[in-house]
Amino acid sequence: MLPVLPDHSFVVFRTFLIKHSLKKNLIVRVCHPEYGLIIKKIKKVNQDGSLLLEGFNAQQSVTSEQMGVVSAKSVTGILLK
């Protein structure tokens, strides 16, 4: 099975109208306080608007538990397909 985003892929993100567009399974670019700029998939949108994220590769990715809940304000882009 091919990875969702192969290494060295060129990706384009939408950087406007982010807050009201966030939903489960979207791929987003996040400025994480500990891990810096990362690309992850939204696993869950909590009632307060915070997000639980997940990686694409369980063996090499930071886990949802390690990342913790992130603020919707930390999302800097939504992947364009």
QUIHU-V527942 format. One record per residue. RES is the residue in one small letter. PSI is psi in degrees with one decimal (* if undefined). NEAR is the number of other C-alpha atoms within 8 Angstrom. Layout:
res: <RES:RES>
psi: <PSI:PSI>
near: <NEAR:NEAR>
//
This chain:
res: <m:l:p:v:l:p:d:h:s:f:v:v:f:r:t:f:l:i:k:h:s:l:k:k:n:l:i:v:r:v:c:h:p:e:y:g:l:i:i:k:k:i:k:k:v:n:q:d:g:s:l:l:l:e:g:f:n:a:q:q:s:v:t:s:e:q:m:g:v:v:s:a:k:s:v:t:g:i:l:l:k>
psi: <134.4:146.6:155.0:-45.6:97.6:154.1:142.3:22.1:149.3:119.9:149.7:133.3:142.9:131.4:12.4:159.1:48.9:-51.0:-41.8:-0.3:-4.1:125.4:164.6:140.5:-2.2:144.9:126.9:156.1:128.9:138.5:95.3:138.1:-28.1:-38.1:-1.7:-148.3:117.7:157.5:121.9:169.3:141.5:120.0:-37.0:141.2:116.8:163.1:-30.8:2.6:-8.4:162.7:145.4:125.6:160.6:154.9:180.0:-20.8:104.1:-31.3:-29.2:-9.1:155.8:135.4:162.6:-39.2:-39.2:-39.5:-34.6:-175.4:138.4:153.1:145.8:-26.4:-20.2:-9.8:123.3:-3.8:155.8:129.9:131.3:137.8:*>
near: <2:4:7:5:5:7:4:4:6:4:6:6:10:9:8:5:6:12:7:5:6:9:8:9:7:10:10:14:14:13:11:10:5:4:7:8:8:9:9:12:13:15:10:9:12:8:5:4:8:11:13:13:14:11:12:9:7:8:4:5:8:9:9:11:5:6:9:8:9:11:9:10:6:9:12:11:12:13:12:7:2>
//
